[in-house]
C-alpha cells in the first residue's frame, strides 16, 4: 500500500500526537457503497495503491472508535489504535467486494482480532496464560459491569457476581480475581482533542450507546450476516435439534433440561447430549459458510 497511508495509520506518538491524529482522521469522508466497490476492485485487480489508501483512510475512524473500547486495560491508546490499523490494512488486502458485504463488516473481524491479540500479548494478567473462558471474562467484564451499573472500583455484589459468572461460564472466584486486577484509575475523559475551535474531548471517542455512523453501519451489517448464517445453518439440523437449540441457546430465558426431557419423553442427560451435538453441528456449518464467503480466514 502507499507509503503515506502506512505513515498516517501507524505513526502515532504520545498524547499530543494522538490527539492530533484523532482530529485529522475526522477529515476523511466515508465511502458510498458503489465507490467502495470500485476502489476495492481496483486494488484487488490492479493493486492500485491510491485505491487501497482511500479504503484504509475512510475506515480509520472505525478503528479508533473500536480501539477506545479497550482503553480500560491501561495500555497506550496510540499503540492499541496502531494495532487496529494493522488489522484494517490486512482486511483491505484480503477484501473481496464480490462477496456482497461492505468493507466495514469484513474489517471489524480483523481489527478486533488484531487489537485483542495485542492486549492479550501485552497485558500482564494474561501473560500467565488463560483458558478460553477466562479470555471471554477478560474482554466482557467491563461491559457487563457497565450494563448493570456496577461501581468501577471495588468488589461486586453477590447477585452481580452470580449473574456475570453464569453469563460467561466461569466461577465467581474467577470473576472476583479478574475484577480486582482490572480495577484502577482511568485517565481524564475531558482531555481536549484538536484545540479549542472545533475540538472534541476524549469522551467523544469512547464506545457508548451513541456509536458513530461507521460503527452502527458495520454492526448492523455484521448482525444481518450472522443471522443469515444462523438461519441457513439451522436448516441443516433435524426438527428436534432445531427445537432444542432454539429453547436452550436462542432464548433470553432458556428452557430447562427437565422441561425438554418431559416434552420429548427422554432423559435429562439425553437432552443435554442432543444439545451439545446439535450446537457443534451448527457451529461447523456456520464456520464453513463464513469461510466460503470470506468472512473469516481459513488455515
N, C-alpha and C positions, 0 to 999 in steps of 0.2 A: 504494500500500500504506500501511498505518498508519504514522503518523509515528514512533511509539515503536519500531516494528520497524526503520525506517531508522536511527534514532539508535543502537539497540543494535548493529546489524550494521556500521555504517560509522564510528562514533566510537571509534577506537582510538588511544590515546596512546602515550607512551613505555613503558618496561619495566614500571613498576608498574601502569599502566592495562591493559596487555596481559595481565599475569599475572592481574589481577582478572577480566578478560573471559573468559579461558580457564577460570577457576574457575566463573564464573557460567553459562556455556553448558552445563556438565555437568548443570545442573539441569533442562534442557528434555528431556522424555521423547520417545522415538521413537514414531512413529505406527503403529498396526496398519494393515494393507492396506485394510480396509474404511473405517476412519476417514479415512485419507489420501484415498481415492477420493471420499468425501462432501465433504471440505473442498475438494478440487480442483474439484469440480463447483460448489460454492457460489461459489468465486472466478471460475470461468470463465463461469457463467451470470448471476451477480448482482454480481460484483466486490465481494464481501464482504471488507472489509479485515481483519477478525478471522480469517477463514479463511486469507487469504494470510499473515498474521503467524504463525499456527501452523505452516503449511507451511514457512516460512522458518526459524523458530526451532528446529524439530525437526531441521533439517539443518545447523545451524551447526557442530556437532562434525565433520561430514563435511568441511566447508570447511577448518576448522582443521587436521585431520589431513592433508588433501591439501596445504595450504599449507606445512606443516612439511617436506614432501618437497623443498621448494625453498629451504630455509634455507642450503644450502651456497653460494648465489650472493651472499652478503654484503649482501642487501637488508633493510631494516627489515621484520621479520615482521608488524608491525601493518599495514603497507601491503599486503603480499602477501595477508594474510587479508582485508583490506578489498576488494581487487580480486576475490578469490574470492567474497566475499559479493555483489558486484555481479553476477557471473555467476550465482550462485544465484537472485537475485531476477529476473533475466531469464528463467531457466529456469522459475520459478514462474509468471511472467506468460504464458508460451507453452505450458505443460504441458497436454496433453490426456489426461485419465485414461481416455478411451475407447479409447486405443491399446493398452491392456493391459500397459504397463510401469509399474514403480514410479517415483516422482519421483527417487529417488536415482540410478537408472540414467540417466535423461534429464539430470539436473542435472550429473552428472560431466563431460559433454562441455562444458557451458557454463562450469563452474567452472575446469576445466583450461585452456580456451581463454582465459578472462579473465586467469588468473594468468600464463600463458605470454606473452600479449601484453604484459603489464606488465613481465615480466622482460626480454623482448626489447627493449622500448622504453627500459628504464632501464639495463640493464647495459652498461657502456662497451664491452665487447668487440664486441657486435653492432650498435652504432651505425654501424659501418663498412659494414654490410650483409653478409649471408651467404647462401650457397646453401641450398637445402632440406636437402642432405646435412650441411652444417655445423650447421644448426639441430638436426638429429637428433643429431649428435655432442654438441652443447652440452647437450641435455636428457637424454642417456643415458650420458655418460661416467662420472659418479659411480656410477650404478647398476651398470655393468659392472665398474668397479674394485672396488666392494664385493663383488660376486659372486665375483670371482677373488681377493679378499682382498689387493688391491694396497695398498701403502703410500700414505696420503693425500697426503703431500708427497714430492716427489722424482720422478725420471724413472721411467717404466715399463720393465720388462724387454723385450727384443726379442720374445719369444714373446707377451707381453701386448699389445704394440703391434700385432703381426701379427693377433692374434685380434680386437681391437677394430676395427681398420681394415677387416678382412674383413666383420665383422658389420654395420658401419654404412656401408660403401661409401665410405670416404674414404681418403686417403693416410695413411701412417704419419707423415709430416711434419706433417699437419694435426692428428693425434692428439697428437703431441708438443707442438705450439704451444698447443693448447687446454688440455692438461693443465697446462702451466706457468702459463698465465694464470689458470686456475681454482684452482690450489693456493693455500692460505692458511690462517691460523689460524681456527678456529671459536670461537664463544662457548662458555662453560661449559655443560655439559649438566646441571649439578646445581643450577641456579638454582631456588629454591623457588617454587611457584605455589600461592596460596591459603592461605598461612600454615602454621604447624606442625601444627595439628589438622586432619586430613583433607586435608592439602595433597599436592601432587604436584610432580615435578621436570620440567624442560624435556624430558628424555629420554623421559618418559612420552608425549609428544605426537609424537615422531619417527616417521616412516614406517619400519616394520620388518616382520619376519616375523610378528609378533604384532599384526596390524591390529585396529582397532576393529570392533565388530559392524556398524556402519554401512558401513564400507569393504568388509568381507568380503561383506556382502549385495549392495552395489552392484556389486562386481567380479564376483560370480557371475552376477548378472542380466545385466550387460553382456556377459560371456563367452557366456552362453546366447543372447543376442540376436544377437551376431556370428556364432556358429556356425550359427544358424538362417538368417541371411542368406547365409552362405557356402554352406551345403548347397543352398539354393534357387537361388542364382546358378550353382553348378556344373552344375546340370541344364540350363542354357542352352548349355553347351559340348558339342561332339561327343565321342565316346569317346576319340579320340586326344588332343584338347586336355585332357580331364579327366585322362588318364593322365600327360601331360607336366607339368601343373600340380601334380598330387599328388607326382610324383617330384622335381620341381625346386623347388617352393615350400612344400610342406607336410610335408616330412620333415626330421628333425633333421640327417641326413647326406644331402644331396641327391645324386641320381644324376647322373653326369657326362653332358655333352652327347654325348661319344663313345659311351657305353653305349646311350643312347637312339637315337642315329643308327644304330647297328648293329641294334638291335631293330626299328626301323621301316624299315630299309633306305633311308635318305635321308642327306643330308649333315649334318654338324655344324651348319652355318650354317642349314640348313632347320629343324632342331630349335629353334635359338635364335629364329628368326623366328616359329615357331608359338607358342613360349612367350610371347614379348612380346605378340603379338596376343591370345592367349587370356587373358593376365593383364589386359590393358586391357579386354577384354570382361567379365571377372569384376568388375573394379573398377567399371565403368559400371553393371552390373546391381545390384551391392550398394549403390552410391550412390543409384540410382533407388528401390530398395526402402526404404532407410533414410529417404529424403526423404518417401516416401509414408506411412511410419509415424511421422513426426515426430521421428525420432532425430537428424536433422541439419537445419540451417537452409538453406533454398534461397534463391537470389538473387531 
